[in-house]
């Protein structure tokens, strides 16, 4: 199975298609086009690459996040606008670093605005693990819900 992911020209790495190795997330309700009708989700995707990979090859957390937003979440012509709220690097678990991005996605007339936190980590030398928590932006205004969603995102780490 192939997954459209983000592109970067940084150090000649091009991620136009990554092989999805494993993906977990609630199935949700699908419409006639196969698009999920659920706006709240936690997903984990493991991608494998046929080349050596490192998180640093994506640049700084801000550079990696901006590229993800520009090319995957709100590409030109998509009628979506993605706004980066924060991007940071943290040490978690047994990996040297993870990048965590918080961002908003305005889907225009296609749905309520969303807020999400994505955490990415290198898995070995040929993989990328992405965990994303997403919910309607309005839901994040509820203090209890906000705390729960952030706790889910901050709990993500790779273990041996």
N, CA and C atoms as a LAMMPS dump frame, in Angstrom:
ITEM: TIMESTEP
0
ITEM: NUMBER OF ATOMS
480
ITEM: BOX BOUNDS ff ff ff
-5.0000000000000000e+02 5.0000000000000000e+02
-5.0000000000000000e+02 5.0000000000000000e+02
-5.0000000000000000e+02 5.0000000000000000e+02
ITEM: ATOMS id mol type element x y z
1 1 1 N 0.848 -1.177 0
2 1 2 C 0 0 0
3 1 3 C 0.889 1.233 0
4 2 1 N 0.548 2.214 -0.777
5 2 2 C 1.33 3.44 -0.886
6 2 3 C 0.61 4.571 -0.174
7 3 1 N 1.359 5.493 0.394
8 3 2 C 0.768 6.635 1.085
9 3 3 C 1.403 7.905 0.557
10 4 1 N 0.589 8.872 0.147
11 4 2 C 1.107 10.176 -0.239
12 4 3 C 1.575 10.868 1.034
13 5 1 N 2.815 11.234 1.101
14 5 2 C 3.323 11.93 2.264
15 5 3 C 3.93 13.237 1.797
16 6 1 N 4.779 13.836 2.605
17 6 2 C 5.293 15.132 2.228
18 6 3 C 6.628 15.031 1.497
19 7 1 N 6.911 16.064 0.7
20 7 2 C 8.114 16.119 -0.121
21 7 3 C 9.107 17.06 0.538
22 8 1 N 10.356 16.774 0.345
23 8 2 C 11.386 17.709 0.755
24 8 3 C 12.576 17.533 -0.159
25 9 1 N 13.185 18.617 -0.558
26 9 2 C 14.372 18.51 -1.383
27 9 3 C 15.621 18.484 -0.507
28 10 1 N 15.443 18.616 0.786
29 10 2 C 16.537 18.633 1.728
30 10 3 C 17.357 17.375 1.601
31 11 1 N 18.659 17.56 1.32
32 11 2 C 19.611 16.455 1.193
33 11 3 C 19.133 15.393 0.207
34 12 1 N 18.481 15.839 -0.855
35 12 2 C 18.042 14.967 -1.947
36 12 3 C 17.097 13.856 -1.525
37 13 1 N 16.378 14.036 -0.453
38 13 2 C 15.383 13.046 -0.049
39 13 3 C 14.049 13.494 -0.61
40 14 1 N 13.396 12.631 -1.345
41 14 2 C 12.085 12.958 -1.891
42 14 3 C 11.107 11.935 -1.362
43 15 1 N 10.121 12.421 -0.642
44 15 2 C 9.112 11.545 -0.057
45 15 3 C 7.799 11.715 -0.791
46 16 1 N 7.738 11.341 -2.019
47 16 2 C 6.464 11.465 -2.701
48 16 3 C 5.578 10.271 -2.392
49 17 1 N 6.198 9.122 -2.167
50 17 2 C 5.435 7.926 -1.816
51 17 3 C 6.245 7.13 -0.807
52 18 1 N 5.638 6.863 0.32
53 18 2 C 6.28 6.04 1.343
54 18 3 C 5.479 4.76 1.472
55 19 1 N 6.149 3.652 1.639
56 19 2 C 5.447 2.39 1.818
57 19 3 C 4.93 2.299 3.24
58 20 1 N 3.615 2.211 3.366
59 20 2 C 3.008 2.07 4.681
60 20 3 C 3.249 0.641 5.138
61 21 1 N 3.871 0.51 6.277
62 21 2 C 4.146 -0.796 6.842
63 21 3 C 3.009 -1.218 7.767
64 22 1 N 2.547 -0.306 8.606
65 22 2 C 1.487 -0.573 9.566
66 22 3 C 0.724 0.72 9.817
67 23 1 N -0.579 0.62 10.013
68 23 2 C -1.372 1.806 10.346
69 23 3 C -2.467 1.395 11.318
70 24 1 N -2.665 2.204 12.346
71 24 2 C -3.7 1.969 13.335
72 24 3 C -4.517 3.233 13.504
73 25 1 N -5.797 3.094 13.667
74 25 2 C -6.677 4.224 13.898
75 25 3 C -8.104 3.729 13.804
76 26 1 N -9.04 4.436 14.393
77 26 2 C -10.428 3.979 14.314
78 26 3 C -10.91 4.022 12.867
79 27 1 N -11.708 3.054 12.454
80 27 2 C -12.161 3.023 11.069
81 27 3 C -13.096 4.164 10.711
82 28 1 N -13.867 4.666 11.665
83 28 2 C -14.782 5.772 11.388
84 28 3 C -15.875 5.37 10.421
85 29 1 N -16.718 6.316 10.104
86 29 2 C -17.77 6.102 9.099
87 29 3 C -17.255 6.675 7.79
88 30 1 N -17.359 5.889 6.718
89 30 2 C -16.884 6.343 5.421
90 30 3 C -18.062 6.755 4.549
91 31 1 N -17.849 7.832 3.79
92 31 2 C -18.891 8.228 2.85
93 31 3 C -18.73 7.436 1.559
94 32 1 N -19.51 7.757 0.539
95 32 2 C -19.476 7.008 -0.724
96 32 3 C -18.134 7.115 -1.438
97 33 1 N -17.323 8.119 -1.093
98 33 2 C -15.999 8.271 -1.695
99 33 3 C -14.909 7.619 -0.856
100 34 1 N -15.277 7 0.277
101 34 2 C -14.288 6.352 1.135
102 34 3 C -13.594 7.305 2.083
103 35 1 N -14.154 8.499 2.287
104 35 2 C -13.564 9.506 3.167
105 35 3 C -14.218 9.393 4.543
106 36 1 N -13.403 9.396 5.584
107 36 2 C -13.914 9.277 6.944
108 36 3 C -14.809 10.454 7.3
109 37 1 N -15.891 10.16 7.978
110 37 2 C -16.823 11.186 8.416
111 37 3 C -16.586 11.577 9.875
112 38 1 N -15.573 11.02 10.483
113 38 2 C -15.256 11.312 11.871
114 38 3 C -14.151 12.354 11.91
115 39 1 N -14.374 13.445 12.638
116 39 2 C -13.378 14.506 12.726
117 39 3 C -12.445 14.333 13.912
118 40 1 N -12.717 13.388 14.793
119 40 2 C -11.848 13.14 15.939
120 40 3 C -11.171 11.794 15.744
121 41 1 N -9.851 11.773 15.918
122 41 2 C -9.125 10.564 15.599
123 41 3 C -7.754 10.578 16.266
124 42 1 N -7.277 9.404 16.576
125 42 2 C -5.882 9.194 16.953
126 42 3 C -5.375 8.121 16.006
127 43 1 N -4.309 8.406 15.299
128 43 2 C -3.785 7.431 14.356
129 43 3 C -2.28 7.279 14.526
130 44 1 N -1.807 6.087 14.221
131 44 2 C -0.375 5.797 14.205
132 44 3 C -0.078 5.141 12.874
133 45 1 N 0.897 5.688 12.157
134 45 2 C 1.288 5.149 10.857
135 45 3 C 2.787 4.885 10.89
136 46 1 N 3.185 3.696 10.444
137 46 2 C 4.593 3.338 10.331
138 46 3 C 4.91 3.224 8.848
139 47 1 N 5.869 4.017 8.383
140 47 2 C 6.291 3.999 6.984
141 47 3 C 7.721 3.502 6.904
142 48 1 N 8.011 2.695 5.898
143 48 2 C 9.37 2.2 5.657
144 48 3 C 9.87 2.783 4.344
145 49 1 N 11.157 3.091 4.287
146 49 2 C 11.774 3.676 3.111
147 49 3 C 12.874 2.773 2.586
148 50 1 N 13.086 2.795 1.278
149 50 2 C 14.153 1.971 0.699
150 50 3 C 15.517 2.666 0.758
151 51 1 N 15.67 3.595 1.678
152 51 2 C 16.93 4.32 1.838
153 51 3 C 17.118 4.654 3.311
154 52 1 N 18.335 5.023 3.658
155 52 2 C 18.633 5.403 5.038
156 52 3 C 17.922 6.714 5.358
157 53 1 N 17.298 6.759 6.515
158 53 2 C 16.5 7.913 6.911
159 53 3 C 16.89 8.378 8.297
160 54 1 N 16.864 9.697 8.497
161 54 2 C 17.016 10.257 9.837
162 54 3 C 16.084 11.457 9.955
163 55 1 N 15.624 11.701 11.155
164 55 2 C 14.733 12.825 11.409
165 55 3 C 15.403 14.147 11.037
166 56 1 N 16.68 14.248 11.287
167 56 2 C 17.423 15.482 11.003
168 56 3 C 17.433 15.828 9.509
169 57 1 N 17.252 14.819 8.653
170 57 2 C 17.229 15.078 7.212
171 57 3 C 16.058 15.968 6.814
172 58 1 N 15.046 16.05 7.679
173 58 2 C 13.886 16.899 7.401
174 58 3 C 14.138 18.354 7.756
175 59 1 N 15.263 18.634 8.398
176 59 2 C 15.57 19.994 8.833
177 59 3 C 15.136 20.197 10.271
178 60 1 N 14.92 21.441 10.632
179 60 2 C 14.464 21.765 11.98
180 60 3 C 13.011 21.329 12.129
181 61 1 N 12.507 21.255 13.354
182 61 2 C 11.086 20.945 13.512
183 61 3 C 10.184 21.91 12.738
184 62 1 N 10.52 23.186 12.73
185 62 2 C 9.712 24.178 12.016
186 62 3 C 9.734 23.917 10.512
187 63 1 N 10.914 23.618 9.96
188 63 2 C 11.017 23.341 8.528
189 63 3 C 10.224 22.091 8.155
190 64 1 N 10.35 21.045 8.953
191 64 2 C 9.632 19.794 8.684
192 64 3 C 8.12 20.021 8.762
193 65 1 N 7.676 20.774 9.768
194 65 2 C 6.238 21.033 9.937
195 65 3 C 5.691 21.864 8.783
196 66 1 N 6.385 22.912 8.409
197 66 2 C 5.916 23.767 7.31
198 66 3 C 5.803 22.977 6.013
199 67 1 N 6.755 22.083 5.759
200 67 2 C 6.697 21.261 4.55
201 67 3 C 5.513 20.306 4.599
202 68 1 N 5.278 19.704 5.743
203 68 2 C 4.129 18.813 5.919
204 68 3 C 2.829 19.564 5.653
205 69 1 N 2.694 20.749 6.227
206 69 2 C 1.479 21.539 6.05
207 69 3 C 1.293 21.953 4.592
208 70 1 N 2.36 22.421 3.985
209 70 2 C 2.288 22.938 2.612
210 70 3 C 2.011 21.846 1.585
211 71 1 N 2.653 20.717 1.73
212 71 2 C 2.556 19.725 0.666
213 71 3 C 1.551 18.611 0.914
214 72 1 N 1.186 18.371 2.162
215 72 2 C 0.296 17.248 2.44
216 72 3 C -1.059 17.677 2.999
217 73 1 N -1.068 18.553 3.978
218 73 2 C -2.325 18.9 4.646
219 73 3 C -3.103 20.01 3.959
220 74 1 N -2.404 20.948 3.347
221 74 2 C -3.083 22.059 2.669
222 74 3 C -2.324 22.435 1.399
223 75 1 N -2.229 21.481 0.47
224 75 2 C -1.51 21.802 -0.773
225 75 3 C -2.264 22.829 -1.605
226 76 1 N -1.548 23.477 -2.491
227 76 2 C -2.161 24.474 -3.366
228 76 3 C -3.342 23.847 -4.104
229 77 1 N -4.44 24.572 -4.147
230 77 2 C -5.628 24.095 -4.832
231 77 3 C -6.544 23.221 -3.992
232 78 1 N -6.18 22.951 -2.735
233 78 2 C -6.981 22.065 -1.883
234 78 3 C -8.142 22.791 -1.201
235 79 1 N -8.125 24.121 -1.237
236 79 2 C -9.107 24.941 -0.512
237 79 3 C -9.021 24.736 0.993
238 80 1 N -7.869 24.271 1.465
239 80 2 C -7.613 24.163 2.903
240 80 3 C -6.461 25.107 3.236
241 81 1 N -6.498 25.609 4.471
242 81 2 C -5.418 26.449 4.972
243 81 3 C -4.906 25.818 6.256
244 82 1 N -3.612 25.582 6.326
245 82 2 C -3.009 25.008 7.529
246 82 3 C -2.11 26.058 8.165
247 83 1 N -2.235 26.205 9.483
248 83 2 C -1.458 27.191 10.226
249 83 3 C -0.679 26.494 11.325
250 84 1 N 0.622 26.659 11.303
251 84 2 C 1.478 26.07 12.326
252 84 3 C 1.351 26.87 13.613
253 85 1 N 1.032 26.194 14.706
254 85 2 C 0.925 26.817 16.021
255 85 3 C 2.259 26.687 16.75
256 86 1 N 2.856 25.487 16.698
257 86 2 C 4.156 25.282 17.337
258 86 3 C 4.836 24.064 16.725
259 87 1 N 6.142 24.053 16.824
260 87 2 C 6.944 22.918 16.368
261 87 3 C 8.141 22.832 17.301
262 88 1 N 8.374 21.642 17.836
263 88 2 C 9.482 21.492 18.779
264 88 3 C 10.097 20.109 18.68
265 89 1 N 11.291 20.01 19.189
266 89 2 C 11.997 18.745 19.262
267 89 3 C 12.079 18.341 20.728
268 90 1 N 11.808 17.062 21
269 90 2 C 11.864 16.557 22.369
270 90 3 C 12.556 15.202 22.381
271 91 1 N 13.151 14.855 23.513
272 91 2 C 13.658 13.508 23.724
273 91 3 C 12.567 12.694 24.393
274 92 1 N 12.266 11.521 23.826
275 92 2 C 11.236 10.648 24.411
276 92 3 C 11.624 9.198 24.207
277 93 1 N 11.423 8.401 25.212
278 93 2 C 11.645 6.962 25.07
279 93 3 C 13.082 6.627 24.728
280 94 1 N 13.242 5.654 23.844
281 94 2 C 14.568 5.168 23.492
282 94 3 C 15.108 5.785 22.211
283 95 1 N 14.401 6.759 21.645
284 95 2 C 14.901 7.435 20.454
285 95 3 C 15.557 8.736 20.881
286 96 1 N 16.457 9.225 20.051
287 96 2 C 17.168 10.443 20.438
288 96 3 C 16.265 11.67 20.403
289 97 1 N 15.294 11.675 19.51
290 97 2 C 14.428 12.857 19.419
291 97 3 C 13.14 12.522 18.683
292 98 1 N 12.117 13.298 18.995
293 98 2 C 10.883 13.312 18.207
294 98 3 C 10.604 14.762 17.856
295 99 1 N 9.904 14.971 16.767
296 99 2 C 9.414 16.289 16.426
297 99 3 C 7.922 16.288 16.742
298 100 1 N 7.46 17.342 17.407
299 100 2 C 6.036 17.489 17.695
300 100 3 C 5.541 18.779 17.069
301 101 1 N 4.457 18.667 16.295
302 101 2 C 3.868 19.809 15.61
303 101 3 C 2.433 19.992 16.073
304 102 1 N 2.064 21.213 16.369
305 102 2 C 0.66 21.541 16.624
306 102 3 C 0.229 22.483 15.518
307 103 1 N -0.93 22.213 14.935
308 103 2 C -1.381 23.017 13.805
309 103 3 C -2.902 23.015 13.705
310 104 1 N -3.408 24.031 13.016
311 104 2 C -4.833 24.168 12.744
312 104 3 C -5.041 23.989 11.25
313 105 1 N -6.158 23.373 10.887
314 105 2 C -6.513 23.209 9.479
315 105 3 C -7.919 23.751 9.272
316 106 1 N -8.019 24.77 8.417
317 106 2 C -9.313 25.334 8.032
318 106 3 C -9.702 24.66 6.721
319 107 1 N -10.796 23.921 6.753
320 107 2 C -11.231 23.17 5.577
321 107 3 C -12.254 23.933 4.753
322 108 1 N -12.415 25.216 5.052
323 108 2 C -13.378 26.019 4.306
324 108 3 C -14.777 25.474 4.503
325 109 1 N -15.521 25.331 3.404
326 109 2 C -16.899 24.85 3.505
327 109 3 C -16.985 23.32 3.545
328 110 1 N -15.854 22.641 3.632
329 110 2 C -15.849 21.175 3.646
330 110 3 C -15.914 20.599 5.049
331 111 1 N -15.954 21.448 6.069
332 111 2 C -16.056 20.943 7.432
333 111 3 C -15.558 21.942 8.45
334 112 1 N -15.83 21.623 9.702
335 112 2 C -15.389 22.489 10.802
336 112 3 C -13.865 22.534 10.848
337 113 1 N -13.3 23.65 11.3
338 113 2 C -11.844 23.734 11.449
339 113 3 C -11.342 22.661 12.423
340 114 1 N -10.155 22.153 12.159
341 114 2 C -9.551 21.119 12.99
342 114 3 C -8.298 21.64 13.658
343 115 1 N -7.971 21.056 14.791
344 115 2 C -6.688 21.279 15.463
345 115 3 C -6.076 19.901 15.621
346 116 1 N -4.758 19.822 15.435
347 116 2 C -4.083 18.53 15.541
348 116 3 C -2.7 18.69 16.144
349 117 1 N -2.235 17.604 16.732
350 117 2 C -0.854 17.484 17.181
351 117 3 C -0.324 16.214 16.539
352 118 1 N 0.788 16.348 15.816
353 118 2 C 1.458 15.198 15.226
354 118 3 C 2.829 15.058 15.864
355 119 1 N 3.197 13.823 16.129
356 119 2 C 4.518 13.514 16.666
357 119 3 C 5.171 12.548 15.682
358 120 1 N 6.381 12.884 15.227
359 120 2 C 7.078 11.997 14.302
360 120 3 C 8.403 11.576 14.908
361 121 1 N 8.788 10.321 14.617
362 121 2 C 10.045 9.777 15.123
363 121 3 C 10.629 8.836 14.097
364 122 1 N 11.947 8.806 14.018
365 122 2 C 12.615 7.84 13.162
366 122 3 C 12.552 6.478 13.834
367 123 1 N 12.264 5.463 13.032
368 123 2 C 12.218 4.084 13.528
369 123 3 C 13.369 3.34 12.871
370 124 1 N 14.432 3.157 13.619
371 124 2 C 15.62 2.541 13.033
372 124 3 C 16.247 3.489 12.034
373 125 1 N 16.805 2.919 10.962
374 125 2 C 17.448 3.757 9.941
375 125 3 C 16.636 3.835 8.66
376 126 1 N 15.461 3.192 8.63
377 126 2 C 14.688 3.202 7.391
378 126 3 C 13.2 3.445 7.603
379 127 1 N 12.824 3.988 8.751
380 127 2 C 11.4 4.136 9.013
381 127 3 C 11.029 5.438 9.68
382 128 1 N 9.761 5.74 9.58
383 128 2 C 9.188 6.922 10.192
384 128 3 C 7.878 6.504 10.848
385 129 1 N 7.714 6.87 12.114
386 129 2 C 6.468 6.61 12.828
387 129 3 C 5.807 7.962 13.074
388 130 1 N 4.543 8.063 12.697
389 130 2 C 3.778 9.291 12.875
390 130 3 C 2.551 8.996 13.714
391 131 1 N 2.373 9.749 14.794
392 131 2 C 1.175 9.641 15.615
393 131 3 C 0.485 11.003 15.551
394 132 1 N -0.809 11.006 15.241
395 132 2 C -1.556 12.254 15.136
396 132 3 C -2.83 12.173 15.959
397 133 1 N -3.069 13.223 16.736
398 133 2 C -4.311 13.405 17.491
399 133 3 C -5.01 14.584 16.841
400 134 1 N -6.234 14.379 16.378
401 134 2 C -6.97 15.454 15.701
402 134 3 C -8.401 15.5 16.222
403 135 1 N -8.914 16.71 16.343
404 135 2 C -10.283 16.917 16.803
405 135 3 C -10.744 18.281 16.29
406 136 1 N -12.057 18.494 16.18
407 136 2 C -12.518 19.83 15.802
408 136 3 C -11.913 20.889 16.728
409 137 1 N -11.511 22 16.155
410 137 2 C -10.86 23.065 16.913
411 137 3 C -11.7 23.495 18.114
412 138 1 N -12.994 23.53 17.945
413 138 2 C -13.92 23.917 19.016
414 138 3 C -13.79 22.999 20.239
415 139 1 N -13.538 21.712 20.001
416 139 2 C -13.406 20.748 21.095
417 139 3 C -12.207 21.057 21.989
418 140 1 N -11.156 21.631 21.402
419 140 2 C -9.948 21.943 22.167
420 140 3 C -10.188 23.078 23.153
421 141 1 N -11.294 23.819 23.001
422 141 2 C -11.63 24.901 23.927
423 141 3 C -12.143 24.378 25.262
424 142 1 N -12.585 23.14 25.289
425 142 2 C -13.027 22.499 26.522
426 142 3 C -11.768 22.072 27.282
427 143 1 N -11.539 22.637 28.459
428 143 2 C -10.299 22.404 29.208
429 143 3 C -10.037 20.918 29.458
430 144 1 N -11.061 20.173 29.839
431 144 2 C -10.89 18.749 30.125
432 144 3 C -10.507 17.979 28.857
433 145 1 N -11.18 18.281 27.753
434 145 2 C -10.894 17.613 26.48
435 145 3 C -9.507 17.993 25.978
436 146 1 N -9.15 19.271 26.103
437 146 2 C -7.844 19.754 25.685
438 146 3 C -6.745 18.991 26.433
439 147 1 N -6.901 18.871 27.734
440 147 2 C -5.915 18.16 28.551
441 147 3 C -5.787 16.701 28.119
442 148 1 N -6.922 16.062 27.86
443 148 2 C -6.906 14.665 27.448
444 148 3 C -6.191 14.493 26.1
445 149 1 N -6.503 15.339 25.118
446 149 2 C -5.885 15.235 23.8
447 149 3 C -4.38 15.487 23.876
448 150 1 N -3.981 16.48 24.661
449 150 2 C -2.554 16.763 24.82
450 150 3 C -1.834 15.621 25.551
451 151 1 N -2.518 14.999 26.505
452 151 2 C -1.93 13.876 27.228
453 151 3 C -1.684 12.703 26.278
454 152 1 N -2.624 12.451 25.388
455 152 2 C -2.449 11.389 24.397
456 152 3 C -1.216 11.69 23.545
457 153 1 N -1.11 12.913 23.037
458 153 2 C 0.024 13.285 22.19
459 153 3 C 1.35 13.194 22.946
460 154 1 N 1.372 13.67 24.177
461 154 2 C 2.638 13.667 24.933
462 154 3 C 3.033 12.276 25.404
463 155 1 N 2.093 11.332 25.399
464 155 2 C 2.415 9.978 25.85
465 155 3 C 3.101 9.152 24.777
466 156 1 N 3.089 9.62 23.534
467 156 2 C 3.655 8.84 22.445
468 156 3 C 5.178 8.804 22.523
469 157 1 N 5.722 7.594 22.508
470 157 2 C 7.176 7.415 22.443
471 157 3 C 7.451 6.021 21.894
472 158 1 N 8.619 5.873 21.312
473 158 2 C 9.021 4.568 20.799
474 158 3 C 9.78 3.82 21.892
475 159 1 N 9.521 2.534 21.981
476 159 2 C 10.251 1.708 22.941
477 159 3 C 10.917 0.58 22.18
478 160 1 N 11.932 -0.002 22.784
479 160 2 C 12.658 -1.097 22.119
480 160 3 C 11.84 -2.34 22.079
